[in-house]
Amino acid sequence: MALFKKKNNKNKKPNTQVYMPYKKSTPKVVRRKKKRSFSFGRKHKSSKRRSKTPPSSVIFYIIFPLVGIALLYISTLFIIRMRNRESFEVYEEQYVIGLEDIPIFPNSEFIFTNSINEPSVANFISSGNSAYRLPPNTSITKVYEYYEDVLPRKDWTFVLSVDIGSEEMKNGQYWTKKGVGLRIYSKFNDIWYELLSEEQAITGLRERVEREIERDLLLANQELQDLLPDFPWVIQIPKEYIISYRVSDFENLRLVEFKRIGSEERLIITPIGYIGSKPLDDLLREYVELLNKDGENLWNISNTLLTYTEYGRALRGTITENGRANTVAVIPNPYDKIMYVLDYNLEQEEFFEFVLSNLEPQGLKKE
């Protein structure tokens, strides 16, 4: 018999709850930012809140580069000017051919080096003229600046400067020295030199311009007539001149003659050779030989002077025969590639100058 009776509690409900095994939770480590002293060379992560740059800093970052660029530009200009001055001093001892005490512009070249022995070039130089080819990428303004720096050291006095397009004076830079005038100007993008009287330099060749205007107005106010449309030259001639054409001795090309009604005044334009085929003086000699071939009188070349037209290098001069003197010019025509001789039989040259300055190649007439 058991000492203790096990009680059987039938009314007791069974425990239905399920218990999971207990898992130890790992402690969460909280990292705190360490306080750092100022360090160099390390980049820190930007916080969400970015500090705004003060306006004064923005102005500094804008103005400082601009100031730096301006200083660099000024320094570059200063260095270039100093180098130019040094290069000018190197060339200062070289002088313009035919002119005394006028230094040449650095790196410029005498235009007539290969034809300096021709009579027309010799006369051109001996009459106080000279011409030099400008260096590449150089303007006449640079030339004027150079002479403004150099010529006062040679005792030249600056008088005035006349811009291109002036209706009262000839363009160029004018100087005087001991009663002599000097004109430096640009022609066909080259440097040209011309000795003048002191009065001409002071007035900027005003008298020459006035004569040209008076001559042109005198002839242009009359009724005018044109040349034939297929003739290689274009010009309007006053109707008091008779225009006639005939075949020349060169390649059967036509020549043209202008003869004033009721007088012996006449001007003939004759083809004489191809452009570049011979020196201009030789072409003029051939023309004189043609004159002497058919006549008893003997024509001679009295003088020649190199000149330029708007269409190329030219020659002008005088031919004589038994006391008579004709004014002549040898000029190029780029339209037909032919050189022509202008022969005028009077000493007064108003009509000759009118034709020479207004004659234009066919196809190149200005609007």
Sequence and secondary structure as in RCSB ss.txt:
>XXXX:A:sequence
MALFKKKNNKNKKPNTQVYMPYKKSTPKVVRRKKKRSFSFGRKHKSSKRRSKTPPSSVIFYIIFPLVGIALLYIS
TLFIIRMRNRESFEVYEEQYVIGLEDIPIFPNSEFIFTNSINEPSVANFISSGNSAYRLPPNTSITKVYEYYEDV
LPRKDWTFVLSVDIGSEEMKNGQYWTKKGVGLRIYSKFNDIWYELLSEEQAITGLRERVEREIERDLLLANQELQ
DLLPDFPWVIQIPKEYIISYRVSDFENLRLVEFKRIGSEERLIITPIGYIGSKPLDDLLREYVELLNKDGENLWN
ISNTLLTYTEYGRALRGTITENGRANTVAVIPNPYDKIMYVLDYNLEQEEFFEFVLSNLEPQGLKKE
>XXXX:A:secstr
  SS     TT                            SS      SS     HHHHHHHHHHHHHHHHHHHHH
HHHHHHHHHHHHHHHHTT B TTSTT B  TT EETTGGGTTSHHHHHHHHTTEEEEE  TT  HHHHHHHHHHH
GGGGT EEEEEE TT SSS SEEEEEETTEEEEEEEETTEEEEEEEEHHHHHHTSHHHHHHHHHHHHHHHTS EE
E  TTSSEE EEETTEEEEEEE SSTT EEEEEEETTSS EEEEEEEEETTSS HHHHHHHHHHHHHHHSSS  E
EEEEEEEEETTEEEEEEEEEETTEEEEEEEEEETTTTEEEEEEE SS  HHHHHHHHH EETT    
